[in-house]
Amino acid sequence: MECWAPWEPWRSLSVATGCWDRGYTCLSTASSPPIPPGCHSRPSVGRTSSSRLSMEGPASPAPAPGALPYYVAFSQLLGLIVVAMTGAWLGVYRGGIAWESALQFNVHPLCMIIGLVFLQGDALLVYRVFRNEAKRTTKVLHGLLHVFALVIALVGLVAVFDHHRKEGYADLYSLHSWCGILVFALFFVQWLVGFSFFLFPGASFSLRSRYRPQHVFFGAAIFLLSVATALLGLKEALLFRLGTKYSTFEPEGVLANVLGLLLAAFATVVLYILTRADWKRPLQAEEQALSMDFKTLTEGDSPSSQ
């Protein structure tokens, strides 16, 4: 009969009697005496499970996968180039940016690129970049980046509606405008629900676990919709300004086409990083303990069965 050293997370759980109450995991072997009442037995093949690992002290930080930093750096380079090229396009060919003039419209594309493309993409990468930091810290940073993106995008929306009102233009008639309103509404709802579930203390662990897959999926989907909407807006702006000259390879048209390709490349790299299963943030020790606690209380499993 072997009893492993106490595992602290189970000391506070009164899920059974006997060895579990004392925080011990009891293993039976062929040469061991009969198991005393209250001890839970399991095959010896489980000796390398989390119970054994937990007595060895805190796990060392998991190293980042070799290629991950290079892909993250490449994504940031693409994102910064996209933002810089958007500013150059507006400055060289559209007269610059100003709030109280006809240039107010130019605030819209710049804010949308910074907020709903660059910052939103960076917010999605937080859980890949900060792999060994506390989960609470990572969640707060993820939420703050989305707040910054939301505020900047709101400024861009106000700018375009205010410009249309001053100039007497119609609102919300194009496919770009419909997609833009849809993306902004989804982004706001996604942030609101995410804050309620993952940062607000009232949500239960069970509710968070069930909602997390939907949160991850819709986060990536809204990001891709944001990039697609930006591409629609870019083409719409070129057709309004250049008209038939767009087909003659005007310098502004060529620059804007390159900008569109860079937007697509940025989205592709971000999506690739997110979909690599081996690049996901590893569970920290306290997260593993909470997950096992939850499974034991809801499914009746013992930690030795994990």
Secondary structure, DSSP 4 states (H G I P E B T S, - for coil): -EEPPP-HHHHT--SSSGGGTTT--EE--TTSPPPPTTPPP--GGGGGSHHHHHTT-SPPPPPPPTTHHHHHHHHHHHHHHHHHHHHHHHHHHS----SSSGGGGGHHHHHHIIIIIIIHHHHHHHHHH--SS-HHHHHHHHHHHHHHHHHHHHHHHHHHHHHHHHHT---S-SHHHHHHHHHHHHHHHHHHHHIIIIISTTS-HHHHHHHHHHHHHHHHHHHHHHHHHHHHHHHHHHHHHHGGGGGGT-HHHHHHHHHHHHHHHHHHHHHHHHH-GGGSPPPPHHHHHHHHHHHHHHH---GGG-
